[in-house]
Amino acid sequence: MPTNPLVFAAVAGLTAGICLSSAALAQDRPEPVPVLQPEQVHAAQPKPDLVSVDFPGGTLADFVLAIRHAVAPADVNVVLRGGAESLLVPAVTLRNVATESAFEAVCPPDQANIVCVRNEGAPIFVIDAKPVVYTRAPNPEATHAIGRRVFGDADQPRPSVLRIYSVKDIVSGNIPLPAIMDAVKTTLAVQREEPQPELLFHEDSGVLIVRGTEAQHVVVDNLLKTLERDAEQTRVMAEREADMAQVTQERIRGMQAEIEQTQLDLDLKRAQIAELQQASQQGLISVEEFRQATVELKQAELRIRHMQAEMEAARQKYEALIARRPAPDNPPAPAAEGSSRFTPRHPDQVRALIEALVQTTRSGGQDRVVGFEMQDGRIVVRYAGSKEGVEHLAHVCKLIELLDQGD
């Protein structure tokens, strides 16, 4: 078909114009903005107060340290009460959870109370362990094993453990033994954990034997440490008062000598006054000289009365310091020896108790355990000291035997 050259040129020009216009529009059009999906928007937003931790297991105090390490350089405020720090937490792995949720995950509400205190500043998590009521474990060995409650295992009883505590240092600080025992009983009663621990107190040897749960031992140990600090302060104060009494006594002696010398001078002035009065009457000295001698006599009398008042105050202070001193220890009685033998049901626990008793009796005094050994399944404990001390140590060994043989 023949083509008109003019029509072809017009169509070609129109087509080229359309192409150029499309290219220009393509260059001026902005690039499209990508649209984020909802899950992408959520992931892009910051996640405040979230923590990830791989905890291998341990105590609740260890778990708190792991949380603090995970949130570093930030920090988390946690208060553990009621023995909560010694409670066991199983191994757990947490990813991107709130700090409060992390504690709730390892602290079931039937075993611990968690309170989050929110005010100005960072929140404070207060965790209180709940006491658990249980019966003695059917396995006799379980009653002698050291045990702690594990979160999530509320049906298991907390086994008891025997421990020996020395209170000699506390008694030497002038805290009476009945006061120590009352303090232990009262503190354990406030804890309200059942069953109550068994307490055996040997007054003369200064030994407190406790069988109870780990939490109860924590209470007893903290109380005895507090009493020991008080006793140490009492001993320091007693030493200070003893030094003060010695200084006061030396001061009294110096004041006494000074008063005696001043009294001699006063007697001499009185004798001189009589002579000066006679000389004044005879006109041998002036009235002014006699008056000056009389003034000096009055001043000497006032000075000696002031010195006597100071010495009396020092004497009263010295007597008060002496009255606060503890009574002197009785002299030691003649030496004696003794031994105890029995077949333990739980040798390892009994051995640990005897070793603790050895360390305790080494802290001072002549009454002590000199050694022990196992012979054909029987434990032999040897001790020496005063006659009364040997009898006391025999009684302590008997108590250990009774506790070992108990259910």
C-alpha positions as CSV (number, residue, x, y, z in Angstrom):
1,M,0.0,0.0,0.0
2,P,1.5,3.4,-0.9
3,T,2.4,5.6,2.0
4,N,2.1,9.4,2.0
5,P,5.4,10.9,3.1
6,L,3.8,13.8,4.8
7,V,1.5,11.6,6.9
8,F,4.4,9.3,7.8
9,A,6.5,12.2,9.0
10,A,3.7,13.6,11.1
11,V,3.1,10.3,12.8
12,A,6.8,9.8,13.4
13,G,7.1,13.2,15.0
14,L,4.1,12.7,17.2
15,T,5.4,9.3,18.3
16,A,8.9,10.8,19.2
17,G,7.2,13.6,21.2
18,I,5.2,11.1,23.2
19,C,8.3,9.0,24.0
20,L,10.3,12.1,25.1
21,S,7.4,13.3,27.3
22,S,7.2,9.9,29.0
23,A,10.9,9.8,29.7
24,A,10.8,13.3,31.2
25,L,7.9,12.3,33.4
26,A,9.7,9.2,34.5
27,Q,12.7,11.3,35.5
28,D,10.7,13.8,37.5
29,R,8.5,11.1,39.4
30,P,9.8,10.5,43.1
31,E,10.8,7.0,44.1
32,P,8.1,5.1,46.0
33,V,8.3,4.9,49.8
34,P,8.3,1.3,51.2
35,V,5.3,0.4,53.4
36,L,6.3,-1.4,56.7
37,Q,4.2,-4.2,57.9
38,P,2.7,-4.0,61.5
39,E,5.2,-6.6,62.9
40,Q,8.1,-4.6,61.3
41,V,6.9,-1.4,63.0
42,H,6.6,-3.2,66.4
43,A,10.2,-4.6,66.0
44,A,11.6,-1.2,65.2
45,Q,10.2,0.5,68.3
46,P,12.5,0.4,71.4
47,K,11.7,-2.1,74.2
48,P,12.3,-0.4,77.5
49,D,12.9,-2.5,80.7
50,L,13.2,-5.8,78.9
51,V,15.8,-8.4,80.0
52,S,17.3,-11.6,78.6
53,V,19.1,-14.0,80.9
54,D,20.4,-17.6,80.8
55,F,20.4,-18.6,84.5
56,P,22.1,-21.9,85.3
57,G,20.4,-22.3,88.7
58,G,21.3,-21.2,92.2
59,T,19.9,-19.1,95.0
60,L,17.4,-16.2,94.5
61,A,20.3,-13.9,95.5
62,D,22.3,-15.3,92.5
63,F,19.3,-14.8,90.2
64,V,19.1,-11.1,91.3
65,L,22.8,-10.7,90.4
66,A,22.2,-12.3,87.0
67,I,19.3,-9.9,86.3
68,R,21.5,-6.9,87.4
69,H,24.3,-8.1,85.1
70,A,21.8,-8.5,82.2
71,V,20.4,-4.9,82.6
72,A,23.8,-3.3,83.0
73,P,24.7,-0.5,82.8
74,A,21.3,0.1,84.2
75,D,20.4,-1.3,87.6
76,V,17.4,-2.9,89.4
77,N,16.5,-2.4,93.0
78,V,15.6,-5.7,94.9
79,V,14.9,-6.2,98.6
80,L,14.9,-9.9,99.8
81,R,13.3,-10.6,103.1
82,G,12.3,-13.5,105.3
83,G,15.2,-15.8,104.1
84,A,14.3,-15.3,100.5
85,E,17.9,-14.8,99.5
86,S,18.8,-18.4,100.3
87,L,15.9,-19.9,98.4
88,L,16.9,-22.0,95.3
89,V,15.8,-21.1,91.8
90,P,16.1,-23.8,89.0
91,A,17.8,-23.2,85.7
92,V,15.8,-20.9,83.5
93,T,16.2,-19.0,80.2
94,L,14.3,-15.8,79.6
95,R,14.2,-13.6,76.4
96,N,13.0,-10.0,76.2
97,V,10.8,-10.1,79.3
98,A,10.0,-7.3,81.7
99,T,12.0,-7.3,84.9
100,E,8.9,-7.8,87.1
101,S,7.8,-10.7,84.9
102,A,11.2,-12.3,85.3
103,F,10.8,-12.4,89.1
104,E,7.2,-13.6,88.9
105,A,8.4,-16.5,86.6
106,V,10.8,-17.8,89.3
107,C,8.7,-16.8,92.4
108,P,5.3,-18.6,92.4
109,P,2.7,-16.7,94.4
110,D,2.2,-19.6,96.8
111,Q,5.8,-19.5,97.8
112,A,6.8,-15.8,97.7
113,N,5.2,-12.4,97.7
114,I,6.4,-9.8,95.2
115,V,5.6,-6.2,95.7
116,C,6.7,-3.6,93.2
117,V,7.1,-0.1,94.7
118,R,6.8,2.6,92.1
119,N,7.5,6.2,92.9
120,E,9.9,8.8,91.7
121,G,12.9,7.1,90.3
122,A,13.4,3.4,89.5
123,P,11.0,0.8,90.9
124,I,11.8,-1.3,93.9
125,F,11.0,-5.0,94.0
126,V,10.4,-6.4,97.5
127,I,10.3,-10.2,97.7
128,D,9.2,-12.0,100.9
129,A,9.5,-15.8,101.2
130,K,6.5,-17.5,102.6
131,P,6.9,-20.0,105.4
132,V,6.1,-23.6,104.5
133,V,4.4,-26.0,106.9
134,Y,5.6,-29.6,106.5
135,T,6.1,-32.9,108.3
136,R,9.4,-34.7,108.9
137,A,10.7,-36.5,105.8
138,P,10.2,-40.3,105.9
139,N,13.9,-40.9,105.1
140,P,15.9,-40.6,108.4
141,E,19.0,-39.4,106.5
142,A,17.0,-36.5,105.0
143,T,16.5,-35.0,108.5
144,H,20.2,-34.6,108.8
145,A,20.9,-33.2,105.3
146,I,21.3,-29.5,104.7
147,G,18.4,-28.5,102.5
148,R,16.7,-25.5,101.1
149,R,13.3,-25.0,99.5
150,V,13.4,-24.8,95.7
151,F,10.8,-22.6,93.9
152,G,8.2,-24.7,92.2
153,D,8.7,-27.6,94.7
154,A,6.4,-26.7,97.5
155,D,5.3,-30.2,98.3
156,Q,8.8,-31.2,99.3
157,P,9.7,-30.6,103.0
158,R,12.7,-28.6,103.9
159,P,15.1,-31.0,105.7
160,S,16.7,-30.0,108.9
161,V,20.4,-29.7,109.8
162,L,22.4,-29.8,113.0
163,R,24.8,-27.1,113.9
164,I,26.9,-26.1,116.9
165,Y,27.3,-22.4,117.8
166,S,29.8,-21.0,120.3
167,V,28.5,-18.2,122.5
168,K,31.6,-17.9,124.7
169,D,32.5,-14.5,123.2
170,I,29.0,-13.3,123.8
171,V,29.0,-14.4,127.4
172,S,32.4,-12.8,128.0
173,G,30.8,-9.5,126.9
174,N,28.5,-9.7,130.0
175,I,25.4,-10.7,128.1
176,P,23.8,-13.3,130.5
177,L,23.1,-16.7,129.1
178,P,19.3,-16.6,129.8
179,A,19.1,-13.4,127.8
180,I,20.9,-15.1,124.8
181,M,18.5,-18.1,124.9
182,D,15.4,-15.8,125.2
183,A,16.6,-13.7,122.2
184,V,17.1,-16.9,120.1
185,K,13.6,-18.2,121.0
186,T,11.9,-14.8,120.4
187,T,13.6,-14.2,117.1
188,L,12.6,-17.7,115.8
189,A,9.1,-17.2,117.0
190,V,8.8,-14.0,115.0
191,Q,9.9,-15.9,111.9
192,R,6.8,-18.1,112.2
193,E,8.3,-21.1,110.4
194,E,6.9,-24.5,111.4
195,P,8.0,-26.7,112.8
196,Q,10.0,-24.8,115.4
197,P,13.7,-25.8,115.6
198,E,15.1,-27.9,118.4
199,L,17.4,-26.0,120.7
200,L,19.8,-27.5,123.2
201,F,21.9,-25.1,125.3
202,H,24.9,-26.1,127.4
203,E,25.5,-23.2,129.7
204,D,28.9,-24.1,131.2
205,S,30.6,-25.0,127.9
206,G,29.0,-22.1,126.1
207,V,27.6,-24.3,123.3
208,L,24.2,-23.8,121.5
209,I,23.1,-26.8,119.4
210,V,20.4,-26.1,116.9
211,R,18.5,-28.5,114.6
212,G,16.4,-26.7,112.1
213,T,16.0,-25.6,108.5
214,E,18.5,-23.5,106.6
215,A,16.3,-20.4,106.9
216,Q,16.1,-20.9,110.7
217,H,19.9,-21.3,110.9
218,V,20.3,-18.0,109.0
219,V,18.1,-16.3,111.6
220,V,20.1,-17.9,114.5
221,D,23.5,-17.0,112.9
222,N,22.5,-13.4,112.2
223,L,21.2,-13.0,115.8
224,L,24.4,-14.4,117.3
225,K,26.5,-12.2,115.1
226,T,24.5,-9.2,116.3
227,L,24.9,-10.2,119.9
228,E,28.6,-10.9,119.4
229,R,29.1,-7.3,118.0
230,D,27.3,-6.0,121.1
231,A,29.5,-8.1,123.3
232,E,32.6,-6.8,121.5
233,Q,31.5,-3.3,122.0
234,T,30.9,-4.1,125.7
235,R,34.4,-5.5,126.0
236,V,35.9,-2.5,124.3
237,M,34.0,-0.2,126.7
238,A,35.1,-2.3,129.7
239,E,38.8,-2.0,128.6
240,R,38.3,1.7,128.1
241,E,36.7,2.1,131.6
242,A,39.5,0.0,133.1
243,D,42.1,2.4,131.6
244,M,40.0,5.3,132.8
245,A,39.8,3.9,136.3
246,Q,43.6,3.5,136.4
247,V,44.1,7.0,135.3
248,T,41.6,8.3,137.8
249,Q,43.2,6.3,140.6
250,E,46.6,7.8,139.8
251,R,45.1,11.3,139.7
252,I,43.5,10.7,143.1
253,R,46.9,9.8,144.5
254,G,48.5,12.9,143.0
255,M,45.7,15.1,144.3
256,Q,46.0,13.6,147.8
257,A,49.7,14.4,147.9
258,E,49.1,17.9,146.7
259,I,46.4,18.4,149.3
260,E,48.7,17.2,152.1
261,Q,51.4,19.6,151.0
262,T,48.8,22.5,150.8
263,Q,47.6,21.6,154.3
264,L,51.1,21.9,155.7
265,D,51.4,25.3,154.0
266,L,48.0,26.3,155.4
267,D,49.0,25.3,159.0
268,L,52.2,27.3,158.6
269,K,50.3,30.4,157.5
270,R,47.9,30.1,160.4
271,A,50.8,30.0,162.8
272,Q,52.4,33.0,161.0
273,I,49.1,34.9,161.3
274,A,49.1,34.6,165.1
275,E,52.6,36.0,165.2
276,L,51.9,38.7,162.7
277,Q,48.8,39.8,164.6
278,Q,50.9,40.2,167.8
279,A,53.6,42.1,165.9
280,S,50.9,44.4,164.4
281,Q,49.6,45.1,167.8
282,Q,53.1,46.0,169.0
283,G,53.6,48.2,165.9
284,L,56.4,46.1,164.5
285,I,54.6,45.6,161.2
286,S,52.1,47.7,159.3
287,V,48.4,47.0,159.2
288,E,48.6,46.5,155.5
289,E,51.2,43.7,155.9
290,F,49.0,42.0,158.4
291,R,46.0,42.3,156.1
292,Q,47.9,40.9,153.1
293,A,48.9,37.9,155.2
294,T,45.3,37.3,156.2
295,V,44.2,37.4,152.5
296,E,46.8,34.9,151.6
297,L,45.5,32.6,154.4
298,K,41.9,32.8,153.1
299,Q,43.1,32.0,149.6
300,A,45.0,29.0,150.8
301,E,41.9,27.8,152.7
302,L,39.7,28.2,149.6
303,R,42.3,26.4,147.4
304,I,42.5,23.4,149.6
305,R,38.6,23.1,149.8
306,H,38.5,23.2,146.0
307,M,41.1,20.5,145.8
308,Q,39.2,18.3,148.3
309,A,36.0,18.7,146.3
310,E,37.8,17.7,143.1
311,M,39.4,14.7,144.8
312,E,36.0,13.6,146.1
313,A,34.4,13.7,142.6
314,A,37.4,11.7,141.3
315,R,36.9,9.1,144.0
316,Q,33.2,8.8,143.2
317,K,34.0,8.3,139.5
318,Y,36.6,5.7,140.4
319,E,34.2,3.8,142.6
320,A,31.5,3.8,139.8
321,L,34.0,2.5,137.3
322,I,35.1,-0.3,139.6
323,A,31.5,-1.2,140.4
324,R,30.8,-1.9,136.6
325,R,33.7,-4.3,136.3
326,P,32.8,-8.0,135.9
327,A,33.4,-10.4,138.7
328,P,36.9,-12.1,138.4
329,D,37.0,-15.6,137.0
330,N,37.3,-18.5,139.4
331,P,40.7,-20.2,139.6
332,P,40.9,-23.4,137.5
333,A,40.2,-26.7,139.2
334,P,42.6,-29.7,139.0
335,A,42.9,-31.2,135.4
336,A,40.9,-34.3,134.4
337,E,40.3,-36.4,131.3
338,G,37.4,-38.3,129.8
339,S,36.0,-39.9,126.6
340,S,32.8,-40.7,124.9
341,R,32.0,-43.7,122.6
342,F,29.0,-44.5,120.5
343,T,28.0,-45.9,117.1
344,P,26.7,-43.1,114.9
345,R,23.8,-43.6,112.4
346,H,25.1,-40.7,110.3
347,P,28.9,-40.7,110.6
348,D,29.5,-37.8,108.2
349,Q,27.1,-35.5,110.1
350,V,28.4,-36.6,113.5
351,R,32.1,-36.1,112.3
352,A,31.2,-32.5,111.2
353,L,29.6,-31.8,114.6
354,I,32.6,-33.1,116.5
355,E,35.0,-31.1,114.4
356,A,32.9,-28.0,115.1
357,L,33.1,-28.9,118.8
358,V,36.9,-29.2,118.6
359,Q,37.1,-25.7,117.0
360,T,34.8,-24.3,119.5
361,T,36.7,-25.6,122.6
362,R,40.0,-24.2,121.1
363,S,38.7,-20.6,121.4
364,G,39.8,-20.4,125.1
365,G,39.8,-22.0,128.5
366,Q,41.3,-25.2,129.7
367,D,38.4,-27.5,128.8
368,R,38.7,-28.8,125.3
369,V,38.3,-31.8,122.9
370,V,41.8,-33.2,122.4
371,G,40.9,-35.6,119.6
372,F,38.5,-38.1,118.1
373,E,38.7,-41.1,115.8
374,M,36.6,-43.9,114.3
375,Q,37.2,-47.4,115.6
376,D,35.2,-50.4,114.1
377,G,32.2,-48.1,113.2
378,R,32.3,-46.4,116.7
379,I,33.4,-42.8,117.2
380,V,35.7,-42.1,120.2
381,V,35.9,-38.6,121.5
382,R,38.6,-37.6,124.0
383,Y,38.6,-34.5,126.1
384,A,40.4,-32.9,129.0
385,G,40.2,-30.0,131.4
386,S,38.7,-29.3,134.8
387,K,36.6,-31.9,136.4
388,E,33.4,-29.9,135.8
389,G,34.5,-29.1,132.2
390,V,35.1,-32.8,131.4
391,E,31.6,-33.6,132.7
392,H,30.1,-30.8,130.6
393,L,31.9,-32.0,127.4
394,A,30.7,-35.6,128.1
395,H,27.1,-34.2,128.4
396,V,27.5,-32.4,125.0
397,C,28.7,-35.6,123.3
398,K,25.7,-37.4,124.8
399,L,23.4,-34.7,123.3
400,I,25.0,-35.2,119.9
401,E,24.5,-38.9,120.2
402,L,20.8,-38.5,121.1
403,L,20.2,-36.1,118.2
404,D,22.0,-38.5,115.8
405,Q,19.9,-41.5,117.0
406,G,16.6,-39.5,116.9
407,D,14.0,-39.9,114.1
